Amino acid sequence: MAKVIARPSTSDLYESDFALWAERQAALLRAKRFDELDLENLIEEVEDLSRRERDAVESHVERILEHLLKLQLSTARRPRRGWLVTVDRQRAKLARKLTTTLRNHLEAELPALYTGLRRPVLRQLEKDNVRSQSLPSACPYTLEKILDPDWLPPNLHGISDPMSERS
């Protein structure tokens, strides 16, 4: 007599093997077997997709802002090329992800993103003797400038290099 192996319930599978749970949900959707879907967890995961996309674009903007501020305010000459490369990379990643909805989200969240980033950037700039008064209290850049692959802020100390002479 053949043994019957019990399959874990869909909700148990969600907790124990997320990858297999997701594959099964996709297979059920393709087969239009909607009555077998784990709707509670599926709805939660679809909502999380949107949150993850927002978090990803916010993270790219934060990195761009951080490095634009360093480029503008720092007296350091040495790490500038790395900051420029980071700005370029993050802009390229952001451009691939950006949709109208995510762009609108960033436009609305830019002041809060900047506020949250201000203190950590200031701590990094302290080593270059940048005083807190030098760091604007509100975001000094528009979203258009942040996204523009050809725009960089001028350095307040007159420091430039060949990569930054494109503004």
N, C-alpha and C positions, 0 to 999 in steps of 0.2 A: 504494500500500500504506500502510495506516495505521500510524503509529508507536505502539508500546506503551510507555507510560510506567510505569516501575517504581515501585511504592509502597515507601516505606521500611519496613523491618521494624518491628514493634510496639515492640521494645525500643529501636531507633534513634530512633523517633518520641518515645518517652518522654524521651530526652535532648535532642532537637532542638526539639520543639514539644509541651510538656506539655499545653497546652489541647486541642490536636487529639487527642493520645493519650487524654486523659480522656473526650472526647466519643466516641471510637471504643470505648473500654472500656464506656461506658454503653450504646451502641448494641448491642454484642455481648451484654451482659447482658440487655437487653430482648428481643433476638432469641433468647435462650437458646442462643447459640453458645458455650458454655463452653469448648470445646476450643481456641478461637482467642484466649482471653484471655491477657494478659500477666500471669500469676499472680504471678510473683515481685515485680514492681513494684506490682501491684494490692494485694497483701498489705501491702507496705511503706506504701503510701499510706493504707490503712484504719487501720493502726496509728498513723500520723501524725495522723489525724483525732482520735483520742482524746488524743494528746499536745497537740495544738493547743487543744482544748477545756479541758484542765487548765491549760495555760499562760494562756489567756484569763481564766479565773476567778481564777487566782492574781494576775494583773496587776490585775484590778479590786480584789481584796482589798488588795493592796499600796497602791494609790492611796487607797483608803478609809482604811486604817491611817495612812498618811502624813499625811493631812489631819485625821483625828481627833486625832492626836498634836499637830499644830500648833494646832488649836483648843483643846486642853486645856492645853498648856504655854507657848505663845507669849505674850509681852507685847505683841505688835504688834496694833494695832487696824485698820489699813488693809486688809490683804488677807483679812480674815476672811470677808467675804461671798463672795469667790471660792472659798475653801476649802469653805464650806458648799455652794455650787453644785456643786463638784466631787464632794463626798461624795454629794449627791443624784443626780447623773448616774451616777456609778459604781455606786451601789446599784441604780438602775433597770436599768442594763446587766447587772449581775450577776444580778438577779432573773429577767431574760429567759433567761439561760443555765443557771441552776442546776437540776440534777437531783439525785435522791437520791445517786447515785454521786459526782457532783462535790461535793456538800455533805459527804459522808463524807471525800472526799479533802482538802477544805479544813480540815475539823476535825483531821485527822491532820497536815497540813502547816502549820497556823497558827503553831506555835512556831518552825519553821524560817523561814517567811516573815518573821516579826517580827524574828528574829535578823539576817537579811540586810538588813532595812530600817533597823535601829536606827542604824547608823553614818551613812548618808546623811541621815537625818532629823536627827540630832544636828548634823551639819555645817550644815544649813539653819537650825536653831534657834540656833546660836552667835551669829548676827547679832543675835538678840534677848536675848543674855546668858543663855541657858538653859544651865545647867551639866549635865554628863554625869550627875551623880547624880540629876537630876530625871527623867531618862528611865528608866523601869523596865527591869530586865534581862530580864524575861519579859513577854509580851504582856499588857497590862492589860485587854484587852477579850475577851469571849467572842465566838464566831462569831454567836450570837444577837444581841448588841448591834451587831456590825458590820453585820449584815443588816437590822436594824430601822430602817425609814425615819423613825421618830419619835424615835429616841434619839440624843443627842449628849452627850459628856462635858462636865462643867462645867469652865470655865476656872479654873486654879489662882490666877489673879490677879484674879478677879472681873469679867473682861471679858465682856460679852454684847451681843447686838444682837437686834432683833425676830425675825430668822429663827432664831436659836438657842434662843429661849425656847419650846421644845416638848418638853423632856425631863422 
